[in-house]
Amino acid sequence: MKILITGAKGQLGNELVSIINSGKSEIGKLSSNVKDYKIIAFDRKELDITNFLEVRNVIYNEKPDVIINSAAATNVDGCETDKEFAFKVNSLGARNLAIAAENIGAKIVQVSTDYVFSGSTQKNPFTEYDLTFPYSVYGKTKLEGEKFVRELCSKYFIVRTAWLYGYVGHNFVYTMRRLGLEKEKLTVVNDQVGNPTNANDLAYHILKLIETDEYGVYHCTGNGECTWYDFAKKIIELSNIDCEIVPCTSEEFKTVAKRPEYSSLDNMMLRCTIGDNMRNWEEAIESFIKKIDK
């Protein structure tokens, strides 16, 4: 199987390549077919997914069996200030890949986000059939990307995830550890609830999905939920850093883009198809910090 990965140097892309090369993830082995996968890995400097002709030519020349689109404009506040860039990457980029995938009969995995939901009145984790209503430009452009993929490609997996952290790049875990060493006290919002997700776990499930024809929309996040305050406190505690974590409200910690108050996702589709082996968020972050501390 030939797999083309966009955003290959990002958090998820890095884990996909690593797992394919090793044949196993932190939560288990994959099928024996993985060792025969051929990876075509592109980062944004090597493939501009917003350029339709470039995407078409690359896909037609490489003829992958599967396209995994992990490229995205993920700076939530930055998307508010540069809406056109966010739309080009998150929406048109997905459209371009979907059209090319359909034309060569390839499967496509479109990685999406919990920010497609508002969570303003939600009490229970969102399922795949719940109605979307994003607040932010980031959420709106990612949802538009989902729509393009659904409409333009017949073999799609839309995989929504949340609060992602991996071994490369920038993420909340690394930020908290760095700031915790620099400051005696950190203030973190305690009224936004979601699911921290280990990129290795997400990559494992995506690689299981692509071996099936179980097309559709999936939620794939760490099991259990917490606030950003809870998550930060756990990170500092596991890192043995002497720093006080103080809770605050979203109103006190103003950001350019409005975040969902509650955006926990339920991995229902996983449970109904290939199985949900996502670790509990506390177990996954403990494993992550032990590994980076080595």
C-alpha positions as CSV (number, residue, x, y, z in Angstrom):
1,M,0.0,0.0,0.0
2,K,1.3,3.4,-0.9
3,I,0.4,6.2,1.6
4,L,0.8,9.9,0.9
5,I,1.0,12.0,4.1
6,T,0.7,15.8,4.2
7,G,1.9,17.7,7.2
8,A,4.5,14.9,7.6
9,K,6.7,16.9,9.9
10,G,3.9,17.9,12.3
11,Q,2.8,16.1,15.5
12,L,0.6,13.6,13.8
13,G,2.6,13.2,10.6
14,N,5.7,12.4,12.6
15,E,3.9,9.6,14.6
16,L,2.4,8.1,11.4
17,V,5.8,7.8,9.8
18,S,7.4,6.5,13.0
19,I,4.7,3.8,13.5
20,I,4.8,2.7,9.9
21,N,8.6,2.4,10.0
22,S,8.6,0.5,13.3
23,G,5.4,-1.6,12.7
24,K,4.1,-0.8,16.2
25,S,2.7,1.9,18.4
26,E,2.8,2.6,22.1
27,I,-0.6,0.8,22.5
28,G,0.1,-2.2,20.3
29,K,1.2,-3.8,17.1
30,L,-0.5,-3.2,13.8
31,S,-1.2,-5.7,11.1
32,S,1.8,-7.4,9.3
33,N,0.8,-5.4,6.2
34,V,2.3,-2.2,7.7
35,K,5.9,-3.4,6.9
36,D,5.1,-3.3,3.2
37,Y,3.6,0.3,3.3
38,K,5.4,2.8,1.1
39,I,5.4,6.3,2.6
40,I,5.3,9.4,0.5
41,A,5.8,12.2,3.1
42,F,5.3,15.9,2.3
43,D,5.6,18.9,4.5
44,R,4.2,22.3,3.4
45,K,7.5,23.3,1.7
46,E,7.3,20.2,-0.5
47,L,3.6,20.3,-1.3
48,D,1.4,23.3,-1.2
49,I,-2.1,21.7,-0.6
50,T,-3.7,25.1,-1.4
51,N,-2.4,24.9,-5.0
52,F,-4.9,22.8,-7.0
53,L,-2.7,22.2,-10.0
54,E,0.3,21.2,-7.8
55,V,-1.8,18.8,-5.7
56,R,-3.4,17.3,-8.9
57,N,0.0,16.7,-10.5
58,V,1.6,15.2,-7.4
59,I,-1.3,12.9,-6.8
60,Y,-1.5,11.8,-10.4
61,N,2.2,11.1,-10.6
62,E,2.5,9.3,-7.2
63,K,-0.9,7.4,-7.4
64,P,-1.2,6.7,-3.7
65,D,-3.7,4.2,-2.4
66,V,-4.4,6.4,0.7
67,I,-4.0,10.1,1.3
68,I,-3.7,11.2,5.0
69,N,-4.2,15.0,5.3
70,S,-2.7,16.0,8.6
71,A,-1.7,19.5,7.3
72,A,-3.7,22.4,8.8
73,A,-3.7,26.0,9.9
74,T,-4.0,25.2,13.6
75,N,-3.2,28.6,15.2
76,V,-6.7,29.3,16.5
77,D,-6.2,33.0,17.2
78,G,-4.1,33.4,14.0
79,C,-7.0,32.1,11.9
80,E,-9.2,34.9,13.3
81,T,-6.7,37.5,12.0
82,D,-6.0,35.8,8.7
83,K,-9.3,34.3,7.6
84,E,-8.2,33.9,4.0
85,F,-5.1,31.8,4.9
86,A,-7.2,29.6,7.2
87,F,-9.8,29.0,4.5
88,K,-7.1,28.2,1.9
89,V,-5.4,25.6,4.1
90,N,-8.2,24.1,6.1
91,S,-11.0,24.2,3.5
92,L,-9.5,24.4,0.0
93,G,-6.5,22.2,0.8
94,A,-8.9,19.5,1.9
95,R,-11.0,20.1,-1.3
96,N,-8.0,19.8,-3.6
97,L,-6.9,16.5,-2.0
98,A,-10.4,15.1,-2.1
99,I,-10.8,15.8,-5.8
100,A,-7.5,14.2,-6.6
101,A,-8.2,11.2,-4.4
102,E,-11.5,10.6,-6.1
103,N,-10.0,10.9,-9.6
104,I,-7.5,8.1,-8.9
105,G,-9.8,6.0,-6.6
106,A,-7.8,6.6,-3.5
107,K,-9.0,6.7,0.1
108,I,-8.6,9.9,2.0
109,V,-8.3,10.6,5.7
110,Q,-9.2,14.2,6.6
111,V,-8.1,15.1,10.2
112,S,-10.5,17.5,11.8
113,T,-11.2,19.0,15.2
114,D,-13.5,19.2,18.2
115,Y,-13.8,22.9,17.4
116,V,-16.5,22.1,14.9
117,F,-18.8,22.1,18.0
118,S,-19.7,25.1,20.1
119,G,-20.3,23.3,23.4
120,S,-22.2,26.2,24.8
121,T,-25.0,24.1,26.3
122,Q,-23.6,20.6,26.0
123,K,-23.4,18.3,29.1
124,N,-22.4,15.0,27.5
125,P,-19.6,14.1,25.0
126,F,-20.5,14.9,21.4
127,T,-21.1,11.9,19.1
128,E,-20.5,11.8,15.4
129,Y,-24.2,12.4,14.6
130,D,-24.5,15.6,16.8
131,L,-25.0,18.8,15.0
132,T,-22.0,21.0,14.4
133,F,-21.9,24.7,15.2
134,P,-18.4,26.2,15.3
135,Y,-17.6,29.5,17.0
136,S,-14.2,30.3,15.5
137,V,-12.8,30.8,12.0
138,Y,-10.6,27.7,12.7
139,G,-13.6,25.6,13.5
140,K,-15.6,27.0,10.6
141,T,-12.8,26.4,8.0
142,K,-12.2,22.9,9.3
143,L,-15.9,22.1,9.1
144,E,-15.9,23.4,5.5
145,G,-13.0,21.1,4.8
146,E,-15.0,18.2,6.1
147,K,-17.9,19.1,3.8
148,F,-15.7,19.3,0.8
149,V,-14.3,15.8,1.5
150,R,-17.8,14.3,2.0
151,E,-19.1,15.8,-1.2
152,L,-16.1,15.2,-3.5
153,C,-14.7,11.9,-2.4
154,S,-16.5,8.6,-2.0
155,K,-13.9,6.8,0.1
156,Y,-13.3,9.1,3.1
157,F,-12.5,8.9,6.8
158,I,-13.1,12.2,8.6
159,V,-11.3,11.9,11.9
160,R,-12.0,14.5,14.5
161,T,-9.5,14.8,17.4
162,A,-8.8,17.3,20.2
163,W,-6.1,18.8,22.4
164,L,-3.3,16.9,20.5
165,Y,0.2,16.6,21.7
166,G,3.1,14.7,20.2
167,Y,6.9,14.4,20.4
168,V,7.7,17.1,17.8
169,G,6.6,20.6,17.3
170,H,4.8,23.0,19.7
171,N,2.0,21.8,22.0
172,F,0.4,22.6,25.4
173,V,2.5,20.0,27.2
174,Y,5.8,21.5,26.1
175,T,4.5,25.0,26.8
176,M,3.5,24.2,30.3
177,R,6.8,22.5,31.1
178,R,8.8,25.4,29.7
179,L,6.7,28.1,31.5
180,G,6.6,26.0,34.7
181,L,10.4,26.1,34.8
182,E,10.4,29.9,34.2
183,K,7.7,31.0,36.6
184,E,6.6,30.3,40.1
185,K,2.9,30.5,39.2
186,L,0.8,29.8,36.1
187,T,-2.9,30.8,35.5
188,V,-4.8,28.3,33.4
189,V,-8.5,28.3,32.4
190,N,-10.7,25.9,34.3
191,D,-14.0,26.3,32.4
192,Q,-13.2,24.7,29.1
193,V,-13.6,20.9,29.0
194,G,-12.2,18.5,26.5
195,N,-10.0,15.4,25.8
196,P,-6.2,15.5,25.7
197,T,-5.0,13.2,22.9
198,N,-1.7,11.5,22.4
199,A,-0.7,11.7,18.7
200,N,0.8,8.2,18.9
201,D,-2.6,6.8,19.8
202,L,-4.4,8.8,17.1
203,A,-1.9,7.6,14.4
204,Y,-2.4,4.0,15.5
205,H,-6.2,4.2,14.9
206,I,-5.9,6.0,11.6
207,L,-3.5,3.3,10.3
208,K,-6.1,0.7,11.4
209,L,-8.9,2.5,9.7
210,I,-7.2,2.7,6.3
211,E,-7.1,-1.0,6.0
212,T,-10.9,-1.1,6.1
213,D,-13.7,0.2,4.0
214,E,-15.5,1.5,7.1
215,Y,-15.9,5.0,5.7
216,G,-17.5,7.8,7.6
217,V,-17.0,10.4,10.4
218,Y,-15.0,9.3,13.5
219,H,-14.1,10.8,16.8
220,C,-10.7,9.8,18.1
221,T,-9.6,11.4,21.3
222,G,-8.1,10.3,24.6
223,N,-10.7,8.7,26.9
224,G,-11.9,10.7,29.8
225,E,-12.2,14.5,30.0
226,C,-10.7,17.4,32.0
227,T,-10.2,21.1,31.9
228,W,-7.1,22.9,30.7
229,Y,-6.4,23.6,34.3
230,D,-6.6,19.9,35.2
231,F,-4.4,19.0,32.3
232,A,-1.8,21.6,33.2
233,K,-1.7,20.5,36.8
234,K,-1.1,16.9,35.8
235,I,1.7,17.9,33.4
236,I,3.5,19.9,36.1
237,E,3.0,17.2,38.7
238,L,4.3,14.4,36.5
239,S,7.2,16.6,35.4
240,N,8.2,17.2,39.1
241,I,8.3,20.9,38.5
242,D,7.8,23.3,41.4
243,C,5.2,25.7,40.0
244,E,1.7,26.6,41.3
245,I,-1.2,26.2,38.8
246,V,-4.0,28.6,39.5
247,P,-7.4,28.3,37.9
248,C,-9.2,31.1,36.1
249,T,-12.2,31.7,33.9
250,S,-12.2,32.2,30.1
251,E,-13.5,35.7,30.8
252,E,-10.4,36.4,32.8
253,F,-8.0,34.8,30.2
254,K,-9.1,36.6,27.1
255,T,-8.2,35.2,23.7
256,V,-8.8,36.5,20.2
257,A,-10.9,33.5,19.2
258,K,-13.7,32.1,21.3
259,R,-13.1,28.5,22.4
260,P,-15.8,25.9,23.0
261,E,-16.8,25.7,26.7
262,Y,-17.4,22.0,26.3
263,S,-16.0,20.0,23.4
264,S,-15.5,16.5,24.7
265,L,-15.9,13.9,22.0
266,D,-17.3,10.4,22.3
267,N,-15.4,7.7,20.2
268,M,-18.7,6.0,19.4
269,M,-17.9,5.2,15.7
270,L,-14.6,3.6,16.7
271,R,-16.3,1.4,19.2
272,C,-18.9,0.3,16.6
273,T,-16.2,-0.5,14.0
274,I,-12.5,-1.2,14.6
275,G,-12.6,-0.8,18.4
276,D,-11.6,2.0,20.7
277,N,-8.1,1.4,22.1
278,M,-7.4,5.1,22.9
279,R,-5.8,5.3,26.3
280,N,-7.3,7.3,29.2
281,W,-5.8,10.8,29.0
282,E,-4.1,10.5,32.3
283,E,-2.4,7.2,31.4
284,A,-1.3,8.6,28.0
285,I,0.2,11.8,29.4
286,E,2.1,9.9,32.1
287,S,3.6,7.6,29.4
288,F,4.5,10.6,27.2
289,I,6.3,12.5,30.0
290,K,8.2,9.4,31.1
291,K,9.4,9.0,27.5
292,I,10.5,12.6,27.0
293,D,12.2,12.7,30.4
294,K,14.4,9.8,29.4
